[in-house]
């Protein structure tokens, strides 16, 4: 009963001397006010209660280093600081979760594209094996080595019209045989 009559300054001195009853008095005196501030800041009962608990736990654990002039102001500022940090951690966590989701989507999308490209490449190779040797050679030089019709004609000793014919023939054949990928 005698602790209720003590001032905040007297209670702080007693807490610094490990007096649990003085600490309990501060707890009872300020718990509801601090809960109200925390609840107003973050809007959920459980988290507000947890933040008030964390504040009092910190107060007790640091009791030997306390340098408090106005206990009420100190506690209110501390609970506002804890509430702000809690909100910041929620925002950071949400941003991180969004990053993970987008990263996973990007990864799965690019993995899907790689698999699709790999399957398409294999299908092109299989289809080209069925082309006549000269047609296949002209197509490779044109599409995979980016050589001009004129260069291919010179290298293979063909007319430019013959090179164009082989390219057209191979493109038509590949288009028909690779419809599943279109």
C-alpha positions as CSV (number, residue, x, y, z in Angstrom):
1,X,0.0,0.0,0.0
2,X,2.8,2.5,0.8
3,X,4.1,2.3,-2.8
4,X,1.0,3.9,-4.2
5,X,1.8,7.1,-2.3
6,X,5.3,7.4,-3.7
7,X,6.2,9.7,-6.5
8,X,7.5,8.4,-9.8
9,X,11.0,9.6,-9.0
10,X,11.0,7.7,-5.7
11,X,9.8,4.6,-7.5
12,X,12.5,4.8,-10.1
13,X,15.2,5.0,-7.3
14,X,13.7,1.9,-5.6
15,X,13.6,0.0,-8.9
16,X,17.2,0.8,-9.5
17,X,17.8,-0.8,-6.1
18,X,16.0,-4.0,-7.3
19,X,12.8,-3.3,-5.5
20,X,10.2,-5.5,-7.2
21,X,7.3,-3.9,-5.4
22,X,8.2,-0.5,-6.7
23,X,8.4,-2.0,-10.2
24,X,4.9,-3.6,-9.7
25,X,3.5,-0.2,-8.7
26,X,4.9,1.4,-11.8
27,X,3.5,-1.4,-13.8
28,X,0.0,-1.0,-12.3
29,X,0.2,2.8,-12.5
30,X,1.1,3.0,-16.2
31,X,0.1,-0.3,-17.9
32,X,-3.3,0.8,-19.1
33,X,-2.1,4.2,-20.3
34,X,0.7,2.6,-22.3
35,X,-1.6,-0.1,-23.7
36,X,-3.9,2.7,-24.9
37,X,-1.1,4.5,-26.7
38,X,0.2,1.3,-28.3
39,X,-3.2,0.1,-29.3
40,X,-3.9,3.5,-30.8
41,X,-0.7,3.3,-32.8
42,X,-0.9,-0.3,-34.1
43,X,-4.6,-1.2,-33.8
44,X,-4.4,-4.7,-32.5
45,X,-4.8,-5.8,-28.9
46,X,-2.4,-8.7,-28.8
47,X,0.5,-6.8,-30.3
48,X,-0.2,-3.7,-28.1
49,X,-0.1,-5.9,-25.0
50,X,3.1,-7.6,-26.2
51,X,4.8,-4.2,-26.8
52,X,3.8,-3.0,-23.3
53,X,5.2,-6.2,-21.8
54,X,8.4,-5.7,-23.8
55,X,8.7,-2.2,-22.5
56,X,8.3,-3.2,-18.9
57,X,10.7,-6.1,-19.4
58,X,13.3,-3.8,-20.8
59,X,12.7,-1.3,-18.0
60,X,13.4,-4.1,-15.4
61,X,16.4,-5.5,-17.3
62,X,18.0,-2.0,-17.6
63,X,17.1,-0.9,-14.1
64,X,20.7,-0.4,-13.0
65,X,21.4,2.0,-15.9
66,X,18.2,4.1,-15.6
67,X,18.5,7.9,-15.9
68,X,14.8,8.9,-15.9
69,X,13.7,12.4,-14.9
70,X,10.0,12.1,-15.9
71,X,8.8,8.5,-15.8
72,X,5.5,9.1,-17.4
73,X,7.0,10.9,-20.4
74,X,9.8,8.4,-20.7
75,X,7.3,5.5,-20.8
76,X,5.0,7.1,-23.4
77,X,7.9,8.0,-25.7
78,X,9.3,4.5,-25.3
79,X,6.0,2.8,-26.2
80,X,5.6,5.1,-29.2
81,X,9.1,4.2,-30.3
82,X,8.4,0.5,-29.9
83,X,5.1,0.9,-31.8
84,X,6.8,2.7,-34.7
85,X,9.5,0.1,-34.9
86,X,6.9,-2.6,-34.9
87,X,5.0,-1.0,-37.8
88,X,8.3,-0.5,-39.7
89,X,9.1,-4.2,-39.2
90,X,5.7,-5.1,-40.5
91,X,6.2,-3.0,-43.6
92,X,9.7,-4.4,-44.2
93,X,8.4,-7.9,-43.8
94,X,5.6,-7.3,-46.2
95,X,8.0,-5.8,-48.8
96,X,10.2,-8.8,-48.3
97,X,7.3,-11.2,-48.8
98,X,6.3,-9.3,-52.0
99,X,9.9,-9.5,-53.2
100,X,10.0,-13.3,-52.6
101,X,6.7,-13.8,-54.4
102,X,7.7,-11.7,-57.4
103,X,11.1,-13.3,-57.5
104,X,9.6,-16.7,-57.4
105,X,7.1,-15.8,-60.2
106,X,10.0,-14.4,-62.3
107,X,12.1,-17.5,-61.6
108,X,9.3,-19.9,-62.5
109,X,8.4,-17.9,-65.6
110,X,12.0,-17.8,-66.8
111,X,12.4,-21.5,-66.0
112,X,9.3,-22.2,-68.0
113,X,10.7,-20.2,-70.9
114,X,14.1,-22.0,-70.7
115,X,12.3,-25.4,-70.7
116,X,10.1,-24.3,-73.6
117,X,13.1,-23.0,-75.6
118,X,15.0,-26.2,-74.9
119,X,12.1,-28.3,-76.2
120,X,11.7,-26.1,-79.2
121,X,15.5,-26.4,-80.0
122,X,15.3,-30.1,-79.8
123,X,12.3,-30.2,-82.1
124,X,14.0,-28.0,-84.6
125,X,17.1,-30.2,-84.6
126,X,14.9,-33.4,-85.1
127,X,13.0,-31.7,-87.9
128,X,16.2,-30.6,-89.6
129,X,17.5,-34.1,-89.6
130,X,14.7,-35.0,-92.0
131,X,15.6,-32.3,-94.5
132,X,17.8,-33.0,-97.4
133,X,21.5,-32.4,-96.5
134,X,22.0,-29.4,-98.8
135,X,18.8,-27.7,-97.6
136,X,19.8,-28.3,-94.0
137,X,23.3,-26.9,-94.6
138,X,21.9,-23.7,-96.3
139,X,19.4,-23.2,-93.5
140,X,22.0,-23.5,-90.8
141,X,24.3,-21.0,-92.6
142,X,21.4,-18.6,-93.1
143,X,19.6,-18.7,-89.7
144,X,22.2,-19.9,-87.2
145,X,25.4,-18.3,-88.6
146,X,23.6,-15.2,-90.0
147,X,25.3,-15.5,-93.4
148,X,23.9,-13.6,-96.4
149,X,22.3,-15.4,-99.4
150,X,25.2,-14.1,-101.5
151,X,27.9,-15.5,-99.1
152,X,26.2,-18.9,-98.9
153,X,25.9,-19.0,-102.7
154,X,29.6,-18.4,-103.1
155,X,30.7,-20.8,-100.3
156,X,28.5,-23.7,-101.6
157,X,28.9,-22.9,-105.3
158,X,25.2,-22.3,-105.8
159,X,23.1,-19.6,-107.5
160,X,21.5,-17.1,-105.2
161,X,18.1,-18.4,-106.4
162,X,19.0,-21.9,-105.3
163,X,20.0,-20.7,-101.9
164,X,16.7,-18.8,-101.6
165,X,14.8,-22.0,-102.7
166,X,16.6,-24.1,-100.0
167,X,15.8,-21.5,-97.3
168,X,12.1,-21.2,-98.3
169,X,11.8,-25.0,-98.5
170,X,13.3,-25.4,-95.0
171,X,11.2,-22.7,-93.4
172,X,8.0,-24.1,-94.9
173,X,8.9,-27.6,-93.7
174,X,9.8,-26.4,-90.1
175,X,6.6,-24.3,-89.9
176,X,4.5,-27.4,-90.7
177,X,6.4,-29.6,-88.3
178,X,6.6,-27.2,-85.4
179,X,3.0,-26.1,-85.2
180,X,2.7,-27.4,-81.7
181,X,5.2,-24.7,-80.5
182,X,3.4,-21.8,-82.3
